[in-house]
């Protein structure tokens, strides 16, 4: 029996037809450049967004809307609305925009965790700020990528793709062959042709839900200093595993487990190796910070650790990440 294959051209055509009505063009007036010239994040007064709730909730990038004095949101059918920034998540370069509308077409959310390298992905947005609802396709080139912008912002656990992502595409959806949103197109590396990045939708989902619930956008906090374990670190430190997160002392004598923080309350110690959170393994594709980002503050999770050769399970109630981190 031959394996079932998807005709990539047909898949792209179908996805574009179904999802394009949920992709919006965002025009920002009075924009300033928060990143400085030459950063990996495109500087633009025009970007894209995706409607994820019919009542006018839109997911986009922080750098698209930050510093703007006014927002105009244009739908594919030509209607325009005044947009308001509901909240900004500077940790991941995401933002939520609200327009006063109802019955809008929406895009379904998928799973970025399920993405495989080599898988077909489709980007929809407004490249160069002028060509609304343009469609490009490519593959997942890698997962777990990290970049640092000239403005000093670190973006981690990104999806790398060769689907064309240009200034103006920022904030638009990255879709799988089923037409579900698996990422938010967020940056191009200006010194590398044909490399684009997207924030995984699994990391965006908690703040999207917070907005729908009328809550302030917030990220979880564990309160540990750690190093990601790889083969080299495992060999150097004679660790029992080659993946996970090793809790280490902080800088200048600071403790590796923050006093009074969720980790200390739960009983974590320096030297512990965090191997999973709620059954989600910590590894190179799923680092600790990215895995934590999938949970909301206040969530009770079970953290599995290795301590002195034994496996220990600890129940932790996640805190709220301080604004200065």
C-alpha positions as CSV (number, residue, x, y, z in Angstrom):
1,X,0.0,0.0,0.0
2,X,1.4,3.4,-1.0
3,X,1.6,6.1,1.6
4,X,-0.9,9.0,1.2
5,X,0.7,12.2,0.1
6,X,-0.5,15.7,-0.1
7,X,-0.2,17.6,-3.3
8,X,1.6,20.7,-2.1
9,X,0.1,23.0,-4.7
10,X,-3.5,21.9,-4.0
11,X,-2.9,22.2,-0.3
12,X,-1.5,25.8,-0.6
13,X,-4.5,26.8,-2.8
14,X,-7.0,25.4,-0.4
15,X,-5.4,26.9,2.7
16,X,-5.1,30.3,1.0
17,X,-8.8,30.3,0.1
18,X,-10.0,29.3,3.5
19,X,-7.7,31.3,5.7
20,X,-7.0,34.5,3.8
21,X,-10.3,36.1,5.0
22,X,-9.0,35.9,8.6
23,X,-5.7,37.7,7.8
24,X,-5.7,41.4,8.3
25,X,-3.5,44.3,7.2
26,X,-2.5,46.6,10.1
27,X,-1.5,50.2,9.2
28,X,0.3,52.0,12.1
29,X,0.5,55.8,12.2
30,X,3.2,57.7,14.0
31,X,5.4,54.7,14.4
32,X,8.8,54.9,16.0
33,X,11.6,52.3,15.7
34,X,12.0,50.4,19.0
35,X,14.8,48.2,17.8
36,X,17.3,50.5,16.1
37,X,18.4,50.1,12.5
38,X,19.5,46.8,11.1
39,X,17.9,44.5,13.6
40,X,16.6,41.1,12.7
41,X,13.0,42.3,13.2
42,X,11.7,44.3,10.2
43,X,11.1,48.0,10.8
44,X,7.7,48.9,9.3
45,X,4.6,51.0,9.7
46,X,2.5,48.2,8.1
47,X,2.2,44.7,9.3
48,X,-0.2,41.8,9.3
49,X,-2.4,40.0,11.9
50,X,-4.7,37.1,12.2
51,X,-8.2,37.1,13.6
52,X,-8.6,34.3,16.2
53,X,-11.9,35.2,17.7
54,X,-15.0,36.4,15.7
55,X,-15.5,39.3,18.2
56,X,-12.5,41.1,16.8
57,X,-9.5,39.7,18.6
58,X,-6.4,39.8,16.5
59,X,-2.9,38.3,17.2
60,X,0.1,40.2,15.8
61,X,3.7,41.2,16.6
62,X,4.7,43.7,19.3
63,X,7.1,45.4,16.9
64,X,4.3,46.0,14.4
65,X,2.2,48.0,16.8
66,X,4.6,49.3,19.5
67,X,5.3,53.0,19.3
68,X,2.3,53.7,17.0
69,X,-0.1,56.5,17.7
70,X,-3.0,55.0,15.7
71,X,-4.0,51.6,14.3
72,X,-6.1,50.9,11.2
73,X,-7.1,47.3,10.6
74,X,-8.1,46.4,7.1
75,X,-10.0,43.1,6.3
76,X,-9.7,41.2,3.1
77,X,-13.2,42.3,2.1
78,X,-12.1,45.9,2.2
79,X,-13.7,46.9,5.5
80,X,-11.5,49.0,7.9
81,X,-11.7,49.4,11.6
82,X,-9.9,51.4,14.2
83,X,-7.7,49.0,16.3
84,X,-6.6,49.3,19.9
85,X,-3.7,47.5,21.4
86,X,-5.1,45.3,24.2
87,X,-1.8,44.1,25.5
88,X,1.9,43.6,24.6
89,X,4.0,40.6,25.4
90,X,7.6,41.9,25.1
91,X,9.0,38.5,26.1
92,X,7.9,36.9,22.8
93,X,7.3,39.9,20.4
94,X,3.6,39.3,20.4
95,X,0.6,41.7,20.8
96,X,-3.1,41.4,20.9
97,X,-5.2,44.0,19.0
98,X,-9.0,44.5,19.4
99,X,-11.4,45.9,16.9
100,X,-15.1,46.5,17.5
101,X,-16.7,43.9,15.2
102,X,-18.6,40.7,15.3
103,X,-19.0,37.6,13.1
104,X,-15.6,37.9,11.6
105,X,-13.9,35.0,9.8
106,X,-11.3,33.3,12.1
107,X,-8.3,31.0,11.7
108,X,-8.2,27.7,13.5
109,X,-5.2,27.1,15.8
110,X,-3.0,24.1,15.4
111,X,-0.1,22.6,17.3
112,X,3.5,23.9,16.7
113,X,4.8,21.1,18.9
114,X,3.6,18.6,16.3
115,X,5.5,20.3,13.5
116,X,8.2,18.2,11.8
117,X,11.3,19.5,10.0
118,X,10.7,19.3,6.3
119,X,6.9,19.8,6.7
120,X,5.0,22.1,4.3
121,X,4.1,25.5,5.8
122,X,2.3,28.5,4.3
123,X,2.7,32.2,5.2
124,X,0.0,34.8,4.5
125,X,0.5,38.5,5.0
126,X,1.2,41.9,3.5
127,X,4.8,41.8,2.2
128,X,6.4,45.2,1.8
129,X,3.3,46.7,3.4
130,X,1.4,47.0,0.0
131,X,0.5,43.5,-1.2
132,X,-2.3,42.4,1.1
133,X,-3.1,38.7,1.5
134,X,0.0,37.5,-0.4
135,X,0.7,33.8,0.0
136,X,4.1,32.1,0.1
137,X,5.0,28.6,0.9
138,X,8.0,26.6,2.1
139,X,9.1,24.1,4.6
140,X,10.0,24.0,8.3
141,X,13.8,24.3,8.1
142,X,14.4,23.9,11.8
143,X,12.8,24.3,15.2
144,X,14.2,25.8,18.4
145,X,16.1,28.6,16.7
146,X,17.2,31.8,18.6
147,X,18.0,35.3,17.4
148,X,19.0,38.5,19.0
149,X,17.9,41.8,17.5
150,X,20.1,44.9,17.4
151,X,17.7,46.3,20.0
152,X,18.9,43.6,22.3
153,X,15.7,41.5,22.4
154,X,16.3,37.8,22.5
155,X,13.7,35.7,20.6
156,X,14.0,32.0,21.4
157,X,12.4,28.7,20.3
158,X,11.5,30.1,16.9
159,X,10.4,28.1,13.9
160,X,12.8,28.6,11.0
161,X,11.3,28.5,7.5
162,X,12.3,29.2,3.9
163,X,8.8,30.5,3.2
164,X,9.3,34.2,2.1
165,X,8.7,36.5,5.1
166,X,9.3,40.2,4.3
167,X,8.7,43.5,6.1
168,X,4.9,43.6,6.3
169,X,4.5,39.9,6.7
170,X,5.2,40.3,10.4
171,X,2.3,39.3,12.5
172,X,0.7,37.1,9.8
173,X,0.1,33.4,10.4
174,X,2.3,30.5,9.5
175,X,0.0,27.6,8.6
176,X,0.3,23.9,8.1
177,X,-1.2,22.0,5.2
178,X,-4.5,21.6,7.1
179,X,-4.8,25.4,7.3
180,X,-4.3,25.7,11.1
181,X,-2.1,28.4,12.6
182,X,1.2,26.9,13.8
183,X,3.2,30.1,14.2
184,X,3.2,33.9,14.0
185,X,5.6,35.2,11.3
186,X,7.9,37.5,13.2
187,X,11.3,38.2,11.7
188,X,13.7,37.8,8.8
189,X,17.4,37.7,9.2
190,X,18.5,40.6,7.1
191,X,21.9,39.2,6.4
192,X,20.6,35.9,5.2
193,X,18.4,35.6,2.1
194,X,15.5,33.2,2.3
195,X,15.5,32.6,6.1
196,X,12.3,33.5,8.0
197,X,11.2,32.9,11.6
198,X,7.9,32.4,13.4
199,X,6.9,32.3,17.0
200,X,5.2,28.9,17.8
201,X,1.5,29.1,18.3
202,X,1.7,27.0,21.5
203,X,3.7,29.8,23.1
204,X,1.2,32.4,21.9
205,X,-1.9,30.5,23.0
206,X,-1.8,31.5,26.7
207,X,-1.9,35.2,26.1
208,X,-4.6,34.8,23.5
209,X,-6.7,33.1,26.1
210,X,-5.9,35.8,28.7
211,X,-7.1,38.5,26.4
212,X,-10.4,36.7,25.7
213,X,-10.9,36.4,29.5
214,X,-10.3,40.1,30.0
215,X,-7.1,39.5,31.9
216,X,-3.8,41.4,31.7
217,X,-1.2,39.7,29.5
218,X,1.3,37.9,31.8
219,X,3.9,35.1,31.6
220,X,4.6,32.4,34.1
221,X,7.6,32.4,36.5
222,X,9.4,29.5,38.1
223,X,12.3,31.3,39.8
224,X,15.4,29.3,38.9
225,X,18.8,29.9,37.2
226,X,19.6,27.0,34.8
227,X,21.7,25.7,32.0
228,X,20.2,23.7,29.2
229,X,21.8,20.3,29.2
230,X,23.5,19.0,26.0
231,X,26.0,16.2,25.4
232,X,28.9,18.5,26.1
233,X,27.6,19.7,29.4
234,X,26.6,16.2,30.4
235,X,30.1,15.0,29.7
236,X,31.8,17.9,31.5
237,X,29.7,17.7,34.6
238,X,29.3,13.9,34.5
239,X,25.5,14.2,34.5
240,X,23.2,11.1,34.3
241,X,21.2,12.5,31.3
242,X,22.0,14.4,28.1
243,X,18.9,16.6,28.1
244,X,17.0,18.7,30.6
245,X,17.7,21.8,32.6
246,X,20.4,21.9,35.3
247,X,19.6,24.3,38.2
248,X,22.9,26.2,38.8
249,X,24.0,29.0,41.2
250,X,23.3,32.6,40.1
251,X,25.8,35.2,39.2
252,X,28.0,36.9,41.9
253,X,26.9,34.5,44.6
254,X,23.2,34.9,44.0
255,X,21.2,31.7,44.7
256,X,20.1,29.6,41.8
257,X,16.7,29.1,43.3
258,X,15.0,32.5,44.0
259,X,14.1,33.0,47.6
260,X,10.3,32.9,48.1
261,X,9.8,32.0,44.4
262,X,7.6,29.2,43.2
263,X,10.5,26.8,42.7
264,X,11.8,27.3,46.3
265,X,8.3,26.9,47.7
266,X,8.0,23.6,45.9
267,X,11.4,22.4,47.1
268,X,13.7,22.7,44.1
269,X,17.4,22.9,44.8
270,X,20.6,23.8,43.0
271,X,21.9,20.7,41.3
272,X,18.5,19.4,40.5
273,X,17.9,18.4,36.8
274,X,14.5,19.4,35.5
275,X,13.5,16.7,33.0
276,X,9.8,17.4,32.3
277,X,6.9,19.7,33.2
278,X,3.4,18.2,33.2
279,X,4.8,15.3,31.1
280,X,6.4,17.7,28.5
281,X,10.0,16.6,28.2
282,X,12.7,19.3,28.4
283,X,15.2,18.9,25.5
284,X,16.9,20.9,22.8
285,X,13.7,21.4,20.8
286,X,11.7,22.1,24.0
287,X,13.8,24.2,26.3
288,X,12.7,25.1,29.8
289,X,11.7,28.7,29.1
290,X,9.7,27.8,26.0
291,X,7.9,24.9,27.7
292,X,7.0,27.2,30.7
293,X,5.6,29.8,28.2
294,X,2.9,27.3,27.3
295,X,1.3,27.7,30.7
296,X,-0.4,30.6,32.4
297,X,0.6,32.2,35.7
298,X,-1.2,30.5,38.6
299,X,-1.2,27.2,36.9
300,X,-0.4,24.2,39.1
301,X,2.1,21.9,37.3
302,X,4.1,18.8,38.1
303,X,7.8,19.1,37.6
304,X,9.9,15.9,37.3
305,X,13.5,16.2,38.4
306,X,16.5,14.0,38.9
307,X,18.2,14.4,42.3
308,X,21.0,12.3,43.5
309,X,20.2,9.6,41.0
310,X,16.5,9.4,42.0
311,X,13.4,10.7,40.1
312,X,11.4,13.1,42.2
313,X,8.0,14.8,41.3
314,X,7.3,18.2,42.7
315,X,4.0,20.1,42.5
316,X,4.6,23.8,41.6
317,X,2.2,26.7,41.3
318,X,3.7,29.0,38.7
319,X,4.0,32.7,39.6
320,X,3.9,35.8,37.4
321,X,7.1,36.8,35.6
322,X,8.4,40.1,36.9
323,X,8.3,43.0,34.4
324,X,12.1,43.6,34.8
325,X,13.1,40.1,33.7
